[in-house]
Amino acid sequence: MIKENYYAILEVEKTATKDQIKSSYRKLSKKFHPDKNPKGEEQFKKIAEAYSILGDPEKRKAYDNPVHTNVNDAYSRHKAQGFDTMDLSYLNIQMDRHYKLSELMEGIELTVDYQISKSSLSDSKFENRQVKVNVNLSTAPYPLIMVDGKMGVMVRVRHAGSSQEIDGVDFFNRRQHGIATGDLFIRVIIDMQGLEFTDTSDIVQRIDISLYEVLFAEEIILQSPLGKKYKIKAFNTQSLSDLQVRIPEQGLVGAFGRRGSYIFRLIVIKPDFSKISSGKLATLKESLRDLDK
C-alpha cells in the first residue's frame, strides 16, 4: 500500500490549519478541473482524495500518525508494563469488489472475509477476520480512483494503530496484549452503465435525441439506468450545440457534503434527408432560408 503525500498534493505545510487546507483545495480544484483543464483530470482526482483525508480532523490525525512509526514505542511501553510477549498483527490489505453504479447509489453492504498475519516472539500464524461495511454514493463522499482504466472508489474500512482500540478492546489495558498495524482498504470498481462523472459530484448521461423532438415535442420522458424517469416539458433551444437538462441533488456527494446533479447531455441527431422526396427537401430548404432572412 503506497502512502500518498497529501500535503504536497494540496501544496500546504504539515502545520496548515483547516481553513488553509480548504482554501488551497478550492484553488487547486478550480485549476485542475477537467472542464477547464482537460489534462488535469488525474491531478484533480488526487486533490479530491487528499482533501477527503486532510479535510476531516479524525482522518487527518490517523494519517499524520501512521502505525508503522509507533510500533517500537508501543513495544517499549508494553515491556515497561510487565508483559513478556507481544503479538504484532499486520493488516495491510487491499481488496477489489465490482458493482453497478445503480447499486452503489442505492447503497450496498459489503461482507469482507480476510486474514491477518500474527507474529509473536515464538511463532507466526494467520487469523481469520470478517467485517461488514456500508457503501452509499448518495449519502457520503468517497475518493474517486482509476483502476486499469475503470472508475472506482476507495473505501477505508478501518485504521488500526498501536494506541487505538481494536474490535472494542484497548490492548494496553489487558494481559493478552497485542498491536495491530496497517489498514484494510476495499477498491470498489464501478460499472458506470454508460454514465460518466464530470467532476467529483455530477453524473452525466449522454442521450441522442431527434431535432424534431427538441423543436416540437410538448414533453419527453428521459430515463436513466439508475432506475429513475424524468418528464421534460420543454427544452431551451437557443443553443442546440450545448443542450442539457440538470436534475439537482441527484448526483454524488462532494467533498464539502453537497450533493451534485444528474445531467442529461442531449446530442441532437442530424436528420436523414435521404428519407424525404426531393420536393419536400426543396420546401424545407426554402423554409430555412426564410428563417435566416
N, C-alpha and C positions, 0 to 999 in steps of 0.2 A: 504494500500500500504506500503510495507516494504522497507525502505531505506537501501541499502547495503553500507557497509563501503568500498568504492572503494580504498581508500588509503591503508587500511590494506591488501586488496586483492593484490594490486601491491607492497606491502612491502616498501612503501615510506612514508615520513612525509608529513603533510599537506602543508608544505612550500616548497616542492620539485619543482625544475624547470621543464620546459617542456622536456629538454634533459634527466634529471634524470628519469622522468616518462617513457619516451620512452626506455631508456636503461634497466630499470627494467622490462618493459613489454616484451622486446625481450628475456631477460634472462629467465623469468618465462614461457613464451610461449614455449620456447625450452624444458624446464624442464618437463612441463606437457603435451607436445604434444602427442596426442593419439597414434601416430605411434611409439613413443619411450617409452611412459608410459601408458599402457592400462588402468590403474586405475586412470589416471589423466584427463579423458575427461570432467567431471563436473567442475573441477577447471580450466581447460583450457578455458571453455566457460565463466566462471566468470571473468577470466583475460581479455578475449577479450571484454566483456561487460564493465568492469571497464575502459579499455583504450579508448573505444569508447566515454566515457564521459570525463575522465580526460585529454585525448589527444586533445580535442577540447576546445580552450580557452573560447568560449561562453557557452558551455555546462558545463564546469568546474565551471565557475562563477555562473551559476544558481544552480549547485549542492552545492557549498560552501555557498550559501546564500539562504537557503530554506525559503519559505514564512512563515512557522509556527513560526520562531524566530523573524519575523519582524512585526507581526500584532500589538503588543502592541505599538511599536514605531510609526507605521503608525497611530494608533488611536490618540496618543498624538499630532502628527503633525496636524492631522485632526482637533482636538479641538482647537489648537493654531491658526488655520486659520479661526476660527469663524463658523465652521459647527456645527449644533445642533444635527444632526443624521448621522448615518453611516451604510451602508449596508455591510455585510460581506458574500461574496459568496464562497461556498465550491465546489471545483472542483477536488475531489479525486475520479476519475472514471477509471475503467478498463473494457474493452470490448473485447470479442473474435470474430474473424472472421476466416472463413475457406476458403482456396483457394488451387488450384493445383500449384505445383512448376512451371509448364509451364506458368501459368497465371502471376505469380509473376515475372518471368524472362522477360516476355513481358512488364509488367507494368500494374498496375490497379489504378483506382481512387475509393477511399472509400468515401461514404457519410454516416456520422455518426450523428444520432439524439440522443440527450441526455438531461438530466435535471440537473440543479444545484439548490441547496437549498439556498435561500436568507433569511438572518435573519437580522432584524433591531432591534432597541430598543423597538419597539411596536409590531411587528408581524413576522411571518415566512411564506414563500411561496416558490413555485417551479417555475422555469423559464425554458422554452424550448429553446434549442440551436441546431444549426446544423453546422457541419464543414466538409469540404472536404479535403482529403489528398491523395497524390500520393505515391505509393509504387512500387519501381522497383529494384529488387535484382541485375540487371545487371549494374546499374549505381551508386548505393550508398550503403555504408556498414550499416548493421543493427545488433544489438546484437542478437546472437542465444540463444534460450532458449529451455527448455524441459517442455512440458505441458502434464501431465498424460501419459508419455512415448512417446509423439509425438513431432517432431521437430517443432519449430516455431521461429518467430522473434518478438521483442518488438518494437513497433513504438510509439515514443513520439510525440503526436500531438501538444501539446502546453505546455508552462510553464507560469503560470500567477502569478506574485508576487506583493507585496504591492507597489513597486516603478516602476513597469513596465507598459507599455501601454497594454490595453486590447481592442481588436477589434478596434485598431487605436485611442483610446481616452485615454489621460492621466487624470486619475481620480483626481489627485491632483490639477488640474487647472480648475475645473468646479464645480458648485454649487451642481449638482446631484452627490454627492460623493459616492464612493464605493471602496471596496477592494476585489479582488478575490484571493483565496488561493488554491494551490494544482496543480495537473497535470491531464491531460487526456491521458491515455495510451490505445493502442489497441494491444492486443496479436493476431498476425496473425498465426493461426495454419496451417501447411503446409501438404498437401497431397503430399508425396515425390515421388509418381508414380514409386516406385521400386528403386529409386535412394538413394544415401546417401552422406553425407559430411564427408570427411576425416579430414578436419580442417575448418577454417573459410572462405576458398576461393575456394577449389577444390570440384567439383561434380563428383561422381563416379557411373558408371553403370556397373554392372556385367553381362556378356554375356557368355552363353555356346556356344562353338564352337567345331567342329569336328577336330580330329587330321589331317584328310585329307586336310581340308581347310587351316589349319595352314601351313602344309608342301608343298602343291602343288597348291593351288588356286592362279591364277595370280592376281586376285583382288577380293575384297569382299566389300559389302555395309554394313556399320554399321549405324543403325538408333536409335536415342534417342527419348524418349517420349516427349521431348521438341520441336519436330517438325523439327529436322534437320537430314540430312543424310550425311555420310562421306564415300568417296571411298578410300579404303586402297589398295595400290598396292602390298605390301609385308610385312611380319612380321619378327621380329627378333627372330629366332628360337633357339638362343643359350641357352635360359632358358625357357623351356616350363612351369615351375612352377611359373613364375612371368612374365606373358605376358600381356602387357598393351599398349594402344595407347593413347597418350596425345595430346589433341587439345588445344593449348594455347589461352588465352583471351576469354574463353567461360564458365568460372565458375562465382563465386560470386565476389563481390568487397571486398577486405580485409581491415583490419584496417588502412593500410598505403596508401590506394587508388589504389592499384594494383589489377587487376582482375585475378582471378585464372584460372585453366584449367578445361576442361571437360575430364574425364579419362574413357576410356573403359577398364575395367579389364576383361580379357578373361580367361575363365575357360575351359581348354581342356577336352573334354568328352572322357572317356575311351571307346575304340571301343568294340562293342558287337561281340566277336569272335564266338559266337554260331551260327551266321548267315552265316558262310562260311564252306565249306566242310573240312573234316579232311586233305585232300590232300593239299588244298590251305593253311591251317593253318600250315602244316609242312613246306611248301615252305617259308612262311612268317618267321617262326622261324629260318630257315636256313639263310635267308637273313639278319635277325637282328644279328645272330651270326657272320656272315661275317663282318658286320659293326663294331663290337666290337673288331675284331682282329687287 
